[in-house]
Structures are given as C-alpha cells and as structure tokens.
Amino acid sequence: MKNRPLVTQFRLAFTWIVIASITATAITYALAAVLYFKAQYKSIYPANYYERQIPDIDAYIRDKNTALLLQSGEKGLQSIISGDGIYYQVLDGEGNILYGTSNEKIYSDKSELYYRLNTTAKKQNYYIHTVPIIDDSGKVLGAVALLYQLKISYAGGRGWWVIAVLTVAMISPFLYILGFTMLFSRIFVNNINRPLQLLMDASLKIKEKDLDFEIDYFSDNELGKLCVAFSEMKDELKKSLSAQWKMEQERVEMVEALAHDLKAPLSIIRGYSEALIDANIDGEEKLRKYLEVIKGNAEKCSALVQQMQYTMGLERADVKLQLVPVKLSEFLEQKVHQYELQAKQKGIAIILNMQGEINSSVFIDTDRLERILDNIVSNSLQYTPIGGSINISVKAEKENIFYEICDSGSGFSKRDLEKAFDKFYRGDEARRSKGGHSGLGLFIVKQLLEQLDGSIKLSNLESGGACVTFRHKVFRNNGKNSQGMIDPLKK
C-alpha cells in the first residue's frame, strides 16, 4: 500500500473503513437477532402473556369461590398466577379490598363493582377483568379483580441485558466507523510519517553540518520522489560546500601569504625611512615631513597586515583558549589604569564600576579579553569629545560576566548598528577619515566573544552616547587539558 500515490492510499483507507464497518455491523446485527429470538422463548414474555392466563385464573376463582374471601385463600391464588406483570385484588361485597398485590382502590362503590362483574374493562394503562364470588344462594359476596397490561415483559425482571444488546446493536455502526477510522488512519499516517521523519532527521543533520547520511526510503509515490529529490539536493549541497570550503581555504592561504609577503617590504620601507630621518643632518623640514609621512603610512600598513593575519587566525576551526587563573577586579583595575594614561591627553574621565563576585578568581583567556577591551575602549576614546567621560560597568555572576562600556560621544548611526560587526565596515565618511582604521575592530571583538561563548550588542544612550554591552562565559577550569587550553567548540 505504501508504494501507491497518496490520493490512492487515502481512497483505499476510506474504502476499507466503509467495508469493514458494514461487515462488522452486519455480523453484530445477526448475533443480536439470534440472541433476541433465543431470549424471546426463555426470558421475554409476549404482549398477551398475561391475558392468556385469565381463563385459567377465572376458572380457579370460580372453583374456589367463597374460600378466596378468607386470608387463607391467598396462597392458592398466588400459585396460579405466573409472572410479575399481573396484579389482583380480592374485594368484599361492598367493594373494599380484603387482600391482594395492588393496594390502589379500583372501584369507588358497590354499584360500580357490580356493574363490572364478568367484564374486562380498560382503566388508565391497565386491563381489569372482574370475576364475581357467589354463594350457593346466588348472592354476590365479593369479587376478584385481575389487572394486567398488553406489552412485552421480561421473566424475573432480567430484561436489562436484552436492552443492552439491542442498544449496542443500534449504536454499533457508529462505534465501528470510529474504530476502523482510527485503525486505517493510523496505518495511512504511519506510511506518511516514516519518510517525513527521515526527512526531518536529515534536515537536522544538515543544520548540524553533517552531510554524511543516506535516506533509506524507496517508493514510487510522491514521498519517495521527495526523498530522492532531497538526497540529490544533499549530494549537490555537499559538492557545493566542498568546493566552497576549498575556495575559502585557498582565499585564507592567499591572504596569509600576501600578508606575510607584505611584512618584509613594509619593514624595509620603515627601516629606510627611519634611517633617512636620522641621516637628515641638514635638517631640511620638507624632507623630514615627507619621510615622516612615509614612515607613518608604512606603520599603518604593517598594523593592517597584522590585523588581517590575526583575523585569518580567528576564522580557523582549531582555535584553542589559553585559560589562566585571574582575579578579575585586579585585572580590570590594571586595564583601566592603562586607558587613563591615554584619556588624560583629551581630558576624558574613565569610571569603573564593579558588582557581584568580582573578587573571586576565574579562568580567563587574558589575551582575548584584553583585545576585546582594547578595541572597544580605544573606539570610545577616539570618538568621545574633550572633557567627556567613559563608564565601564562590570557585573560577575555564576555563569557569565557582563560588561557595559558607554561614552558621551556622538553615538552610533542607524547604519552602524546594522553593519558594525561586518568585516571591513568603517562607518560613515566622517568616522572613516579619523585614524584610518581598518574596519576589523568590532568584527574581531565579535569573533573573540563567540570563542568565549559570549555575545555583544550595540546601542545608544538617551543622551546620545554610544553603548557597547557584551558578556562571556565564566570558566571554572572545566575541560582544561594538560597545556591549559580549551577548545571553544567543545566547552
């Protein structure tokens, strides 16, 4: 069935539901009919069951006659009446009840009793047959009133199970439709779920960058074709990613080779420019300025080459963290002291605020954390006006350390907030001209924080200043190897 098209499977499932329900209902009705007719002779009384007893009871009453007026005659009268659906009253000549199984007075007075003698009359839901009791002189001394109904009844009140069988038989079609719908729909759904589950598992593996799998499902229907198409897509994706990975490796190797090759000539340019500046014994101001420009730009190029090499290193998959135990409060105070020396030149105040478990010792990759802080704080120093301030807030918790560095500068533009972490993004023209930075600073910061299992966010203060918020994981030396290194992909 699974190899058929889905619409055919659905139609077959519906057909099987109808056929199975009709068959099961027919069998149930047949069994119910057999039970009913069998019970009719044993437990079910026909509608005229009690009416057929009347002649025999009438003859018994006329035979016993006045003896029935005595209490001792009750036992004999009860023995001849069969079943619980017939009632009787023994009345005296005035119509008063002497004894019986019905206590409700049938006749209001003597005249009504005499009028109904030797008759069968219907009153409310009962038929009443009245047999007179006459002495030897022909005087009416009383009567026996027999009350019965013309309806089907059950022996000993055991008809509940017959009603139950009939009820079940009546509702059985609905029960069978419901049951077989659940059964065949489950089979239909299982035929669909298996390939869908395989496709979901395959999607998760692709998400986890695992393309070494096969989809073990073969069918001529739509789902089989979908699985084949998915497998073909996976194979093409694997080829494409392999080619892309190879091109990326070649690009990284080319950039690294280019950066390495540039270091030597740039060093030569710097060395010769410094030598020419020192050899300018005549003190020609114009020549000295030219040489200073050459030296300054050579240093910028060297710094850019170093950043490019560092960035290529960050993008490698085999990065290891160098964790050392550090008392965080002392480390931060020392770093802020270094920034204060540079801040005094512009009259900028740097304020450090520390909270939480800041005095405890934690394991930190100090090189990465220093680069993160240096990049962010150096940007704040560059764009904070003279006489401004930079607030550094640090809060240590059990699992993470949170940092917030806010300045009183002009803040980030809307484009900065969207693209500041892109590689080689250098902001608007006004900021790009300041210092000629490479546009790699915040990209490097983001990469370093991801290696530290952290994150970063940019925002602006209401007063207009820029605010950088970031966090990184607190390392407790978990997973540390003998060289004190941690693979950030296995933290």
C-alpha positions as CSV (number, residue, x, y, z in Angstrom):
1,M,0.0,0.0,0.0
2,K,2.9,2.4,0.8
3,N,4.1,2.3,-2.9
4,R,0.8,3.8,-4.1
5,P,0.2,7.5,-4.6
6,L,-1.1,9.3,-1.6
7,V,-4.5,10.0,-3.0
8,T,-4.9,6.3,-3.8
9,Q,-3.8,5.4,-0.3
10,F,-6.4,7.8,1.1
11,R,-9.2,6.4,-1.1
12,L,-8.2,2.8,-0.2
13,A,-8.2,3.7,3.5
14,F,-11.7,5.2,3.2
15,T,-13.0,2.2,1.3
16,W,-11.6,-0.2,3.8
17,I,-13.3,1.8,6.6
18,V,-16.7,1.6,4.9
19,I,-16.4,-2.2,4.0
20,A,-15.1,-3.2,7.5
21,S,-17.8,-1.1,9.2
22,I,-20.6,-2.6,7.1
23,T,-19.3,-6.1,7.6
24,A,-18.9,-5.8,11.3
25,T,-22.3,-4.1,11.7
26,A,-24.0,-7.0,9.7
27,I,-22.3,-9.6,11.9
28,T,-23.4,-7.7,15.1
29,Y,-27.0,-7.4,13.9
30,A,-27.0,-11.1,13.1
31,L,-25.7,-12.0,16.6
32,A,-28.2,-9.6,18.2
33,A,-31.1,-11.2,16.3
34,V,-30.1,-14.7,17.4
35,L,-29.8,-13.6,21.0
36,Y,-33.1,-11.8,20.8
37,F,-35.1,-14.7,19.4
38,K,-33.4,-17.1,21.7
39,A,-34.2,-14.9,24.7
40,Q,-37.8,-14.5,23.5
41,Y,-38.6,-18.1,24.4
42,K,-36.7,-18.0,27.7
43,S,-36.7,-14.5,29.2
44,I,-39.1,-12.4,27.1
45,Y,-42.9,-12.7,27.5
46,P,-45.1,-11.7,24.6
47,A,-47.5,-8.8,24.9
48,N,-50.6,-11.2,25.5
49,Y,-48.7,-13.4,28.0
50,Y,-50.8,-12.3,31.0
51,E,-54.0,-12.1,29.0
52,R,-53.7,-15.8,28.1
53,Q,-53.6,-16.7,31.9
54,I,-57.0,-15.0,32.5
55,P,-59.2,-18.1,31.6
56,D,-57.3,-20.4,33.9
57,I,-57.3,-17.9,36.7
58,D,-61.0,-17.2,36.1
59,A,-61.8,-21.0,36.3
60,Y,-59.7,-21.3,39.5
61,I,-61.6,-18.4,41.2
62,R,-65.0,-19.8,40.3
63,D,-63.9,-23.2,41.6
64,K,-62.6,-21.9,45.0
65,N,-65.4,-19.3,45.1
66,T,-66.1,-18.1,48.7
67,A,-63.0,-19.7,50.0
68,L,-61.0,-16.9,48.5
69,L,-62.7,-14.4,50.7
70,L,-60.6,-15.8,53.6
71,Q,-57.0,-14.8,54.1
72,S,-56.0,-18.5,53.8
73,G,-57.1,-18.5,50.1
74,E,-54.3,-16.0,49.2
75,K,-51.6,-18.6,48.9
76,G,-53.5,-20.7,46.4
77,L,-54.5,-17.7,44.3
78,Q,-50.8,-16.6,44.1
79,S,-49.7,-20.0,43.0
80,I,-51.8,-20.0,39.9
81,I,-50.7,-16.5,38.7
82,S,-47.4,-16.6,36.8
83,G,-45.2,-13.6,36.4
84,D,-44.7,-10.2,37.9
85,G,-46.8,-8.2,35.4
86,I,-50.2,-9.2,36.7
87,Y,-51.8,-7.9,39.9
88,Y,-55.0,-8.8,41.7
89,Q,-57.4,-7.6,44.4
90,V,-59.9,-9.7,46.4
91,L,-62.9,-7.5,47.3
92,D,-65.8,-8.0,49.6
93,G,-69.4,-7.3,48.6
94,E,-69.1,-3.5,49.3
95,G,-66.0,-3.2,47.1
96,N,-63.5,-3.0,49.9
97,I,-60.0,-4.6,49.5
98,L,-59.5,-7.7,51.6
99,Y,-56.0,-8.5,50.3
100,G,-54.1,-8.6,47.0
101,T,-50.9,-7.3,45.2
102,S,-52.5,-3.9,44.3
103,N,-53.5,-1.5,47.1
104,E,-55.0,1.2,44.9
105,K,-58.8,1.1,45.0
106,I,-60.3,0.3,41.6
107,Y,-64.0,0.7,42.2
108,S,-65.4,3.7,44.1
109,D,-68.6,2.0,45.4
110,K,-70.6,-1.2,45.3
111,S,-72.7,-0.2,42.3
112,E,-69.6,0.2,40.1
113,L,-68.3,-3.1,41.3
114,Y,-71.5,-4.9,40.4
115,Y,-71.6,-3.2,37.0
116,R,-68.1,-4.5,36.1
117,L,-68.6,-8.1,37.2
118,N,-67.8,-10.7,34.5
119,T,-66.3,-8.0,32.2
120,T,-62.9,-6.8,31.1
121,A,-62.5,-3.0,31.0
122,K,-59.5,-0.8,30.4
123,K,-58.7,1.8,33.0
124,Q,-55.7,4.1,32.5
125,N,-52.9,1.7,31.3
126,Y,-54.3,-1.5,32.7
127,Y,-57.0,-4.0,31.6
128,I,-59.2,-5.1,34.6
129,H,-61.0,-8.4,34.5
130,T,-63.5,-8.8,37.4
131,V,-64.6,-12.3,38.5
132,P,-67.6,-12.5,41.0
133,I,-67.6,-14.6,44.1
134,I,-71.2,-16.0,44.6
135,D,-72.5,-18.2,47.4
136,D,-74.9,-21.2,47.0
137,S,-78.0,-19.0,47.2
138,G,-76.7,-16.8,44.2
139,K,-75.8,-13.8,46.3
140,V,-72.7,-11.9,45.3
141,L,-70.4,-11.9,48.3
142,G,-67.4,-10.3,46.6
143,A,-65.1,-10.4,43.6
144,V,-61.5,-10.8,42.4
145,A,-60.1,-8.1,40.1
146,L,-57.2,-9.0,37.8
147,L,-55.1,-6.2,36.5
148,Y,-52.6,-6.6,33.6
149,Q,-51.1,-4.8,30.5
150,L,-50.7,-5.8,26.9
151,K,-46.9,-5.3,26.4
152,I,-43.7,-7.2,26.2
153,S,-42.2,-8.1,29.6
154,Y,-39.2,-10.0,30.9
155,A,-39.0,-13.0,33.2
156,G,-37.9,-12.2,36.6
157,G,-37.0,-8.6,35.6
158,R,-33.9,-9.8,33.7
159,G,-34.6,-7.8,30.5
160,W,-31.8,-5.3,31.1
161,W,-29.3,-7.4,29.2
162,V,-31.6,-7.7,26.2
163,I,-32.0,-3.9,26.2
164,A,-28.2,-3.6,26.5
165,V,-27.7,-6.0,23.5
166,L,-30.2,-4.1,21.4
167,T,-28.7,-0.7,22.4
168,V,-25.2,-1.9,21.5
169,A,-26.5,-3.2,18.2
170,M,-28.1,0.1,17.4
171,I,-25.0,2.2,18.1
172,S,-22.6,-0.4,16.7
173,P,-22.3,1.2,13.2
174,F,-21.0,4.5,14.8
175,L,-18.6,2.6,17.0
176,Y,-17.3,0.5,14.1
177,I,-16.9,3.6,11.9
178,L,-14.9,5.3,14.7
179,G,-12.8,2.3,15.5
180,F,-11.9,1.4,11.9
181,T,-11.3,5.1,11.1
182,M,-8.7,5.2,13.9
183,L,-7.2,1.9,12.7
184,F,-6.8,2.6,9.0
185,S,-6.0,6.3,9.5
186,R,-3.1,5.2,11.8
187,I,-1.9,2.8,9.0
188,F,-2.2,5.7,6.5
189,V,-0.4,8.1,8.8
190,N,2.4,5.7,9.6
191,N,3.0,5.2,5.9
192,I,3.4,9.0,5.6
193,N,5.2,9.6,8.9
194,R,8.2,7.3,8.2
195,P,9.6,9.2,5.2
196,L,8.7,12.6,6.8
197,Q,10.6,11.6,10.0
198,L,13.6,10.6,7.8
199,L,13.4,14.0,6.1
200,M,13.2,15.8,9.4
201,D,16.2,13.9,10.7
202,A,18.1,14.7,7.5
203,S,17.2,18.4,7.9
204,L,18.6,18.4,11.5
205,K,21.8,16.7,10.3
206,I,22.2,19.4,7.6
207,K,21.6,22.0,10.2
208,E,24.4,20.4,12.2
209,K,26.7,20.5,9.1
210,D,26.6,16.7,8.8
211,L,26.1,15.6,5.2
212,D,27.3,12.0,5.6
213,F,23.9,10.3,5.7
214,E,21.5,8.4,3.5
215,I,17.7,8.5,3.4
216,D,16.6,4.8,3.5
217,Y,13.2,5.1,1.9
218,F,12.3,4.0,-1.6
219,S,8.8,4.3,-3.1
220,D,7.1,5.2,-6.4
221,N,4.7,7.7,-4.7
222,E,5.2,11.4,-4.0
223,L,7.0,10.9,-0.7
224,G,9.5,8.5,-2.4
225,K,10.2,11.1,-5.1
226,L,10.6,13.8,-2.4
227,C,13.1,11.7,-0.6
228,V,15.0,11.1,-3.8
229,A,15.0,14.8,-4.6
230,F,16.2,15.6,-1.0
231,S,19.0,13.1,-1.4
232,E,20.1,14.6,-4.7
233,M,19.9,18.1,-3.1
234,K,22.1,16.9,-0.2
235,D,24.6,15.5,-2.6
236,E,24.7,18.7,-4.6
237,L,25.0,20.7,-1.4
238,K,27.9,18.5,-0.3
239,K,29.7,19.1,-3.6
240,S,29.0,22.8,-3.4
241,L,30.1,23.2,0.2
242,S,33.3,21.1,-0.6
243,A,34.1,23.4,-3.4
244,Q,33.3,26.5,-1.3
245,W,35.4,25.2,1.6
246,K,38.3,24.6,-0.8
247,M,37.9,28.1,-2.3
248,E,37.8,29.6,1.3
249,Q,40.9,27.7,2.2
250,E,42.7,29.0,-0.9
251,R,41.5,32.5,-0.1
252,V,42.7,32.3,3.5
253,E,46.0,30.9,2.4
254,M,46.3,33.6,-0.3
255,V,45.6,36.4,2.2
256,E,48.0,34.9,4.7
257,A,50.7,34.6,2.1
258,L,50.0,38.1,0.9
259,A,50.2,39.5,4.4
260,H,53.3,37.6,5.1
261,D,54.9,38.8,1.8
262,L,54.0,42.4,2.6
263,K,55.6,42.4,6.0
264,A,59.1,42.2,4.6
265,P,58.9,45.2,2.2
266,L,57.0,47.3,4.7
267,S,59.7,46.6,7.3
268,I,62.3,47.7,4.8
269,I,60.4,50.9,4.0
270,R,60.0,51.7,7.7
271,G,63.7,51.0,8.3
272,Y,65.0,53.1,5.4
273,S,62.6,56.0,6.2
274,E,63.9,56.0,9.8
275,A,67.4,55.9,8.5
276,L,66.8,58.8,6.2
277,I,65.2,60.8,9.0
278,D,68.2,60.2,11.2
279,A,70.6,61.0,8.3
280,N,68.9,64.3,7.6
281,I,71.7,66.2,9.3
282,D,71.0,69.3,7.4
283,G,67.6,69.5,9.0
284,E,65.5,70.1,5.9
285,E,62.0,70.4,7.2
286,K,60.3,69.5,4.0
287,L,62.2,66.3,3.6
288,R,61.7,65.4,7.2
289,K,57.9,65.8,6.8
290,Y,57.9,63.6,3.7
291,L,59.9,60.9,5.4
292,E,57.5,61.1,8.5
293,V,54.5,60.5,6.2
294,I,56.2,57.6,4.5
295,K,57.1,56.1,7.9
296,G,53.6,56.7,9.4
297,N,51.8,55.1,6.4
298,A,54.3,52.2,6.5
299,E,53.4,51.6,10.2
300,K,49.7,51.8,9.4
301,C,50.1,49.2,6.6
302,S,52.1,47.0,9.0
303,A,49.3,47.3,11.6
304,L,46.7,46.4,9.0
305,V,48.7,43.4,7.8
306,Q,48.9,42.2,11.4
307,Q,45.2,42.6,11.9
308,M,44.5,40.7,8.7
309,Q,46.7,37.9,9.9
310,Y,45.0,37.8,13.3
311,T,41.6,37.8,11.6
312,M,42.6,34.8,9.5
313,G,43.7,33.0,12.6
314,L,40.3,33.7,14.3
315,E,38.4,32.0,11.4
316,R,40.3,28.7,11.8
317,A,38.4,25.8,13.3
318,D,41.2,24.6,15.6
319,V,41.3,27.7,17.9
320,K,42.3,26.9,21.5
321,L,41.7,29.1,24.6
322,Q,44.7,29.8,26.8
323,L,43.0,30.0,30.2
324,V,44.8,31.3,33.2
325,P,43.5,32.0,36.8
326,V,42.9,35.7,37.2
327,K,41.5,37.9,40.0
328,L,39.0,39.8,37.9
329,S,39.0,43.0,40.0
330,E,42.7,43.4,39.8
331,F,42.8,42.7,36.1
332,L,40.2,45.3,35.3
333,E,41.7,48.0,37.5
334,Q,45.1,47.4,35.8
335,K,43.5,47.7,32.4
336,V,41.6,50.9,33.3
337,H,44.8,52.4,34.6
338,Q,46.4,51.8,31.2
339,Y,43.5,53.6,29.5
340,E,43.7,56.6,31.9
341,L,47.1,57.5,30.7
342,Q,45.7,57.9,27.1
343,A,42.5,59.5,28.3
344,K,44.3,62.4,30.2
345,Q,45.6,63.7,26.9
346,K,41.9,64.6,26.0
347,G,40.7,65.3,29.5
348,I,38.4,62.2,29.4
349,A,37.3,60.6,32.7
350,I,37.1,56.8,32.9
351,I,34.9,55.5,35.6
352,L,35.0,51.8,36.6
353,N,32.0,50.2,38.5
354,M,32.2,46.5,39.5
355,Q,29.5,44.4,41.0
356,G,28.8,40.8,42.0
357,E,31.5,38.1,42.6
358,I,34.2,40.4,41.2
359,N,36.9,39.5,43.7
360,S,36.8,35.7,43.1
361,S,39.4,34.0,40.9
362,V,38.2,32.8,37.5
363,F,39.9,31.3,34.5
364,I,40.2,33.8,31.6
365,D,42.0,33.9,28.3
366,T,43.6,37.3,29.1
367,D,44.9,37.8,25.6
368,R,41.4,37.6,24.1
369,L,39.8,39.7,26.9
370,E,42.5,42.4,26.5
371,R,41.9,42.6,22.8
372,I,38.2,42.9,23.3
373,L,38.5,45.7,25.9
374,D,41.3,47.5,23.9
375,N,39.2,47.5,20.7
376,I,36.1,48.8,22.4
377,V,37.7,51.3,24.8
378,S,40.0,52.7,22.1
379,N,36.9,53.4,19.9
380,S,35.3,55.2,22.8
381,L,38.5,57.2,23.4
382,Q,38.6,58.1,19.7
383,Y,35.0,59.3,19.4
384,T,34.5,60.8,22.9
385,P,35.0,64.6,22.8
386,I,37.4,66.5,25.0
387,G,36.2,66.7,28.6
388,G,33.8,63.7,28.1
389,S,33.5,60.5,30.1
390,I,33.6,56.7,29.6
391,N,31.7,54.5,32.1
392,I,32.8,50.9,32.4
393,S,30.4,48.7,34.4
394,V,31.2,45.0,35.1
395,K,28.9,42.5,36.8
396,A,30.0,39.0,37.6
397,E,27.5,36.2,38.1
398,K,27.9,32.4,38.4
399,E,27.7,31.6,34.7
400,N,28.6,34.9,32.9
401,I,30.4,38.2,33.3
402,F,28.6,41.2,31.9
403,Y,30.2,44.4,30.6
404,E,28.8,47.7,29.6
405,I,31.0,50.4,28.2
406,C,29.2,53.7,27.5
407,D,30.7,57.0,26.4
408,S,29.5,60.6,26.0
409,G,30.3,60.8,22.2
410,S,28.0,61.1,19.2
411,G,26.8,57.5,19.4
412,F,26.2,55.0,16.6
413,S,24.3,55.8,13.4
414,K,21.5,53.6,12.2
415,R,23.8,52.0,9.6
416,D,26.5,51.4,12.3
417,L,24.0,49.5,14.4
418,E,23.2,47.2,11.5
419,K,26.7,46.7,10.0
420,A,29.2,47.4,12.7
421,F,30.2,43.8,13.0
422,D,30.7,43.2,9.3
423,K,34.3,42.7,8.1
424,F,36.0,45.9,6.8
425,Y,33.0,48.1,7.7
426,R,34.3,51.5,8.6
427,G,31.2,53.6,9.2
428,D,30.3,56.9,7.5
429,E,32.8,59.2,5.8
430,A,33.3,61.4,8.9
431,R,34.3,58.5,11.1
432,R,36.3,56.8,8.3
433,S,38.7,59.7,8.0
434,K,39.6,59.6,11.7
435,G,42.6,57.4,12.2
436,G,42.1,55.4,9.0
437,H,41.1,52.3,10.9
438,S,40.7,49.0,9.0
439,G,37.1,48.2,9.9
440,L,38.1,44.9,11.6
441,G,37.9,46.0,15.2
442,L,34.3,45.1,16.1
443,F,34.5,42.1,13.7
444,I,37.4,40.8,15.7
445,V,35.6,41.5,19.0
446,K,32.6,39.5,17.9
447,Q,34.7,36.6,16.8
448,L,36.6,36.6,20.1
449,L,33.4,36.7,22.2
450,E,31.9,33.8,20.3
451,Q,35.1,31.8,21.1
452,L,34.5,32.7,24.8
453,D,30.8,31.5,24.5
454,G,29.6,35.1,24.7
455,S,27.7,37.8,22.7
456,I,27.8,41.5,22.0
457,K,25.2,44.3,21.4
458,L,25.4,47.9,20.3
459,S,23.0,50.7,21.4
460,N,22.8,54.4,22.0
461,L,22.1,56.2,25.3
462,E,19.2,58.6,25.5
463,S,21.8,61.3,26.0
464,G,23.3,60.4,22.6
465,G,26.4,58.5,23.6
466,A,27.4,55.1,22.3
467,C,27.0,52.0,24.5
468,V,28.6,48.5,24.0
469,T,27.2,45.6,26.0
470,F,28.8,42.2,26.0
471,R,29.2,39.1,28.0
472,H,31.3,36.0,28.1
473,K,31.2,32.7,30.0
474,V,32.8,32.2,33.4
475,F,35.3,29.4,33.1
476,R,36.0,27.2,36.1
477,N,38.8,25.2,34.5
478,N,36.3,22.7,33.2
479,G,37.6,20.7,30.3
480,K,41.1,22.0,30.7
481,N,43.9,19.9,29.2
482,S,47.5,19.5,30.3
483,Q,48.5,22.5,28.3
484,G,45.9,24.7,29.9
485,M,44.0,25.0,26.6
486,I,40.2,24.6,25.9
487,D,38.7,24.0,22.5
488,P,35.9,26.7,22.3
489,L,33.8,24.3,20.1
490,K,33.7,21.7,22.9
491,K,33.0,23.9,26.0
